[in-house]
Amino acid sequence: MKPNVPVAAFGLVVVFTLVSATFRVFTAPDRIQVRQESARTTCTAQGGQWVRVGRDDLCQTPESK
C-alpha cells in the first residue's frame, strides 16, 4: 500500500488553513484594540482630540474643525 503524497499534502494545507483562520478570528479583538490605541496615541501626538461620533471613534484635528 503506497501512501498518496498529493492527497496528504492537500490535507495538510487544508488543516493549516483552518487553524490559521481560527487563530485570526480569535485574536481579532486584541489586534483591533492595539490598532485603536495606536491611532489614539498618534492623534493626540499630532495635537488632535479623540472623539466619538455616533458609533465611530474619530480623530478631530484643529484643521478639520
C-alpha positions as CSV (number, residue, x, y, z in Angstrom):
1,M,0.0,0.0,0.0
2,K,1.6,3.2,-1.2
3,P,0.8,6.5,0.5
4,N,-0.8,9.1,-1.7
5,V,1.5,12.1,-1.3
6,P,-0.6,14.7,-3.1
7,V,-3.7,13.9,-1.1
8,A,-1.7,14.1,2.2
9,A,-0.2,17.4,1.1
10,F,-3.6,18.8,0.2
11,G,-5.0,17.6,3.6
12,L,-2.1,19.3,5.4
13,V,-2.7,22.6,3.6
14,V,-6.5,22.4,4.4
15,V,-5.8,21.8,8.1
16,F,-3.2,24.6,8.2
17,T,-5.6,27.0,6.6
18,L,-8.4,26.1,9.0
19,V,-6.0,26.5,12.0
20,S,-4.7,29.8,10.7
21,A,-8.2,31.2,10.1
22,T,-9.4,30.1,13.6
23,F,-6.4,31.8,15.1
24,R,-7.1,35.1,13.2
25,V,-10.7,35.1,14.3
26,F,-10.0,34.5,18.0
27,T,-7.2,37.1,18.1
28,A,-9.1,39.8,16.2
29,P,-10.3,41.7,19.3
30,D,-6.8,42.1,20.6
31,R,-5.5,43.3,17.2
32,I,-8.3,45.8,16.9
33,Q,-7.7,47.1,20.4
34,V,-3.9,47.6,19.7
35,R,-4.8,49.4,16.4
36,Q,-7.2,51.7,18.2
37,E,-4.7,52.5,20.9
38,S,-2.1,53.3,18.3
39,A,-4.5,55.6,16.5
40,R,-5.4,57.4,19.7
41,T,-1.7,57.9,20.5
42,T,-0.9,59.2,17.1
43,C,-3.9,61.5,17.1
44,T,-3.1,63.1,20.4
45,A,0.6,63.4,19.5
46,Q,-0.4,65.4,16.4
47,G,-2.4,67.8,18.5
48,G,-5.8,66.2,17.8
49,Q,-8.6,65.1,20.1
50,W,-10.1,61.6,20.0
51,V,-13.9,61.9,19.9
52,R,-16.8,59.6,19.5
53,V,-19.4,60.5,16.8
54,G,-22.3,58.1,16.8
55,R,-20.7,54.6,16.9
56,D,-17.4,55.8,15.4
57,D,-14.2,57.0,17.1
58,L,-12.6,59.8,15.2
59,C,-9.5,62.0,15.4
60,Q,-10.5,65.6,15.3
61,T,-7.7,67.9,14.5
62,P,-7.7,71.7,14.6
63,E,-7.5,71.8,10.8
64,S,-10.7,69.6,10.5
65,K,-12.9,71.8,12.7
